[in-house]
Amino acid sequence: MSYIFLKTIPDGGSNRLRALPGQKFSDGTEIPTDLNIQADSKVRARCPIGTVFCTPSLEMRQSRSRASGDGLAPFMAAIGGITPIGVPGDELQPDAQMLSEWDTYRTANGSSMEAQEPEPEEDLFTMAARKTLLERIRTEEEWAAPTVGKDGFAVDSGRWEMAMTFIHNHDNLLLTGPSGTGKTELVMLACRKLGISCRKYNMGTMSDPMSALLGVHRIKDGKSVFEPAQFLEDIQKPGVVLLDELNRAPLNALNYLMSCLDGTREMRNDYVSPVQMVKVHPECTFVATANIGAEFVGTSDLDPALSSRFFRLQMEYPSVSDEADVLVSRHGIRLSDAMNIAKVARDIRDAYSKGELSTAVTVRQTLMTAKLVSCGYSTLEALTQIFLPYFEGTPSEGEMGIVNKMFCAR
């Protein structure tokens, strides 16, 4: 037969693509049905779980895994793309030969199932498991957008849905926006709700990118032994690799990351001989954060060649009511005090956006102000101690004078 048939099955917060039984490679060996298959995640995501796909070829591969005894875990890759069978309206439709071979396969294997129906062992999964990804994000309780009461964090539903979609589909994602808008926390929450690991790397502290990303040579028993970096191991495992403050990273670190983020999905390791090309795991997702703007000291403009490898999601400050709720939730202060802090913060941010002030205040600063209030300080005392030092002038003149008037207005 010219095609191999595969099927998606549910697995926690994700789905797996596996080969259907009774098929063989071109050399006559049986195709395993218990190995994950790497394939186009965008095609898989828009089709219901339980969809049958066909592919021209499968290739055995291996990725590094600490869970396996020899350090390598086998998987397969669909070569030549995948085409869904029995999904009306999808942009990819099977041709006559695919449908003919699918009928032949079903007859030979005694199966009368329809292309979208689950096999008997999947009967315990409800129709909800076969919703589109966006429907699942909007309706499944464990994937619901975080709330202040439950998570101590608030984000609008649109940004939450986009973040969950990109991370679930293993697409590179870059979160930009003002400092303190919850970019890192949003990624951590999304990973927790999706049930996947998240390994964070602070790119601004990477003084020696070669050792931080690749590894180092150490002397052991009189010999030089290469010790791979944690980063090199992490990209060979499923989960999210969080590149925090990407635009603070040294230029040579960004150069090494380029090939990890493009279609080749591999990293060149020059620290070993011969040079090693390390494959990124098909379910490893790169998510980055960046504070972009002239006011952020120590940052640099992202190279267009690098930023184009990410889908971008712009974060904004929370609304006054959401920010006040967060302050109450985390520090137990009165809502009236929280509202005053959040309104002053909004006024300062508005003045900054108009060019009247040289900086804004972040959610981190409003949280610290609320913490002082919870310790017994008045709201005015807390605002004065936390906000004013960030501005030039005196309490009666310059930027400090402008901010002080905002305090008095509340």
N, C-alpha and C positions, 0 to 999 in steps of 0.2 A: 504494500500500500504506500501511497505517496505522502500520506499525512498521519500524524500522531494526535490522539485525542486526549484532552486534558479537562479538568473540572475544578472549579473553585469550591472550597469547603470552609465553613466558619471555624475560626480559632480565636476565641476570646474577643478582643476589640478589633481584630484584623481578619484577613482571610488568607487561605493558603491555596496555591494552585498545585494540583497533583495529577499524575498520569492515571488514566483509567486502566483497569487490569486487562491482561491478555494481549499485550502488545510487545513487539520486539524491535531492538535496534537493527540496523542493516547487517550487522555481523551475526545475527541470530540470537543474541543474548536477550533475556527478559528485561523489559523496562521496569525499574522499581516503581512501586506505587506509594512508597512511604517517604520519598524525598521531596522537599520543596522545589518548586520550579520558578526560576527568575524569568519574568516576562514583563511586557509593557503595563505598568501600573495604572496608567490613565485608561487604557481599554478595560482592564479588570474592574476599576472603580465604577465605571458607568454601567456595568452589567450586574444583574442580581446574583447573589451568592447561589451556587448550584448550576450556573451556566456552564455549558460544555464549549470548549474552544478547540480549534485544530491548529497545528503548527507543522511546517515542513520537516523540522528536525529538532532533536534534543541533543544537548552536549553535556557530558559529565564534567563538573568542576568541583573545586574544593575551596573552602575559606577557613581561616584560622579560628579555632574555638577552644577555649579552656575546658569546656565541658566534655570534649572528646578526648579519648585516651592518648592519641598520637598528636593532638594539637590541631588537627585538620578535620573539618566537617564537610561531608560531600553534599552537593546539591546539583540541580540540573538547570540549564538555561535554554529557553526556547529560541532557536535560531530561525530567522526569517519572519518573526512576528507571530501574532496570534489573531485568529478570526473567530468571533462568537457564532454559535449556531443556535438558531431559534430565538433570536432577540429582535423582534420587529422594530423598525424605525432606527436601529443603530446605523451609524455611518459606515461601518464595515459589514458587508453581507457575504455569506459563503457563495462560491460559484457552484456550478453543476457537479464538478468532480468531487468537491468537498462533501456535498450532500450525498452523492452516490456512495462514497467511501464510508461516510457516517452510517448510512443504512446497512452497508455490508458489515461494518463492525458490530452494530447492534444485533444483526441476525446471527453472526458467528458467535457472539457472546451471550445469546439468549436473553437479551435485554429488550423490554418493550417500553422503556422510560422515554419520556419526551425530553428534549434538550434542556429545558429549564427546570424540570422536576427533580427534587432531591432523591438520592438513593435511599434505600430503606433505613440505613443507619443514621440518616439525617432527619428522620421524621419527627424527632423531638424538638427540632428548631421550628419556630413559628414563622408565619409569613413576614413578621417584622424583621427577621434575619435576612430577608431578601429584598429589603427596601434599598433605594439608592443611598449613597453615602450621605448626601445632604439631608435626606429624610431621617436617617438614623441619628445624625447629629442633633436634629431638631426635636426628635421624639423620644430617644432613649435616655432614661434618667441618668445613667452613669456617664453619659457624654454631655450632659446639660451644661450650659454656660455657668461659670462660677457666680456665686452671689455673695454679698457681704455677710449675710447671716451664716452661711454654710462654710464659706472659704476665706472670709475676710478680705475679699478682692472683688472688684467690679470691672467688667469690660462689656462694651456693647456687643449685641448678638452677632452683628455682621462681621466684626473683626474676629470674634471667637470662632465662628463657622469657617472663615477663611483659614485661620491658623490650624484648626483641626483637620481641614481638608488637605492642606499641603503636607502636614506632618504625617498623616495617615497614608498618603500616597507616596511618601518618600521623595518629595520634591524639595529642592533647596529653597529655603525661605530666609529673607532678610527683613528684620523688624527695625524700622527707623522711627525717630521722633524725639521729643524733648527728654532730657534726663529725668528719671523718676516717674515715668509713665507706666511702669510695670512690664516692660518688654521681657526681661528675664523671667519674672514671676509667671507671666502668661505662658511661656514655653514650658516651664516646670509643671504648671497645672495641667496643660494639655497632655504632656507625657504621662502624668499620673493617671489621668482619666482614661487614656488609651492603653494603659497597662504596659508601657515600654520604658526602658531605661533612658536616662539623660545624663551624659557626661559633659561637665562644663569646663571650658578652657578660657582663662582670662588672657586674651591676646595681648593686652597692654603690658603684661609682666613678662612677656616672652623675650628676654634679653638675648638668649642663645637659641634661635629657632631650630638650628640643626639638631641639637641634642633634645630639645623639647618635642619636636615633631618626629624625628627619626630614631634617635638613641645615641648611645655613647659606647666607646671601646674602653673596657676595663682590663686590668691585669689580673689574671686568675691562674694560679699554678704556674707562674712564669710565662704565661702566654696572653696575648691580646685577644679578648673575647668581646664580641659585639652584644650589647644589651639593648634590646629594642625599647623605644619610648612607649609609655602608656598610650599615647595618641595613635601610634602605629598599630597597636593591638586593638584599640577601640574601633578604628575604622573597618576592621575585619569582622565586626560583630553587629548583630541587629541593634537598633536603637537610635537615639538622637545624639549627635555630637554638637554641642552648643559652643559656638565661637563668639564669646562675649566681647563686646567692644572691638569689633573687627578692624575698624579704621584706626586703632591705636597700635596695631601690630607692625613690626618691622617689615620693610619691603621684601626682604628675602623670604620671610615666612609666607607672605601672600603669594610669592612666585611658586613656592612648593605646593601651596594649596590649589593652584589653578587646575592641575590635571585631575585632582580629586573631584572637582566640581563640574567638569565637563563630561562629554559623552564617553571618554575613555575610562573614567572612574578608577583611576589607579594613581599611586604615588611612587615616585622614583626615589629609591634609597641608595644614595651614593656612598654611604658609610660601609658598605660591604662589597666584596669583590668575588665574583662579577657583580655588576650593578643589579639590584633587585627591583622588579616592578611589582609593587604590592597592590593587589586588587581590593577595591572597596566592596564591602559586603552589599549585596543587592538591597537589603533592608536597613542599611545605614543611611540616616538622613542628616544633612548638614543644615543647621539653623544658626543664623548669625544675628547679632544686634549691633547697632551703630548709632551714636549721637552725632548727627551731621550739622555743622554750622560753624561760623567763624568764632563763636564764643567758647567753643570747646577746645581748650589748650591741649596740645599733645596729640591731636588727631590729624589725619590727612584725608584728602579727597580719595574716595575709592576709585581705583582704576576702572574705567568703563568695561574693560574685558573681564574684570572680576565681578563687578556688580551685575553684569548681564547674565551671569550664571545663576542668579537668584531671582525668585519672584519676590517682589517687595510689598510689605504691608506697613503702612504708616500708622503709628500710634499717636493718640492725643491724650491730653489731661482729662481726668474724669469730670463729670458735671459736679456742680456745687453740692447737690443733694447726695450723690454717690460718694464724693470725697468725705462729706460730713459723716455719712453712715460708716465709712471705713474707720474714721477716727473714733467714733463711739464704740464700734465693735472691738477695736484693738486696745483701746485704753480706758474704756468705761467712763468717759467724760459726759457731761450733759449735752444734749443735742443742740441747745442754744449756743453753748461755747464752741462746739464743733462747727456749727453753721457760720459763726463769726470768723473762725480761722479760715474756713474754706472760701468765704466771700472775699476776705482780704487777699488770699492767694489768687483768686480769680482776677481781682482788680489789678494786682501786680502783673500778672501774666498778660492782661489786656494792655496795660501801659507799656510793657516790654514789646509786644507785637506792633505797637504804634511808634516805637522808637523813642519813647519817653524815658525808659529805663534801660540800663546796659545788661541786665540779667533778669531772669524770672526766678520763681521759687518752685521747688519740686515737691512731689508727694512725700519724699523722705523728710523734707523740712517741716511740712505740716504735721507729719506723724511725730516728729520730735517736739514740736510745739504742744501737741496734744498730750504727750508724755509728761511734759513739765506741768501742764494744767492738772493732770491726774496726781501729780506729786504735791499739789496744793498752791501752786502759783496762780495768780490771776491770768486771764486771757491776755490782757495788755502786757503784763510782765513777760509772759512766755513769748509773745510775738516780738517784743522788743529784743529779747535775748537771742532768739533764733533767726529772725528775718533781717533785722537792721544791719548786722555786721557784714552782710553781703553787698552792701551799697556804699557808694562814696558820699562824702560830705559830712554834715553834722545833723543832729536831730532837727535842726531848724532850717538848714540850707541844703541845697543840692539834692541828690537822689534820696538820701536819708530823710530830708525834709518832706519830699513827695510821699514816701512810704509812711512817714509818721502821720501825715494828714489822713491817709487811708485808715490807720489804726483809730484815730480819733472819730472818724466818720462812722465807725461801728460801735 
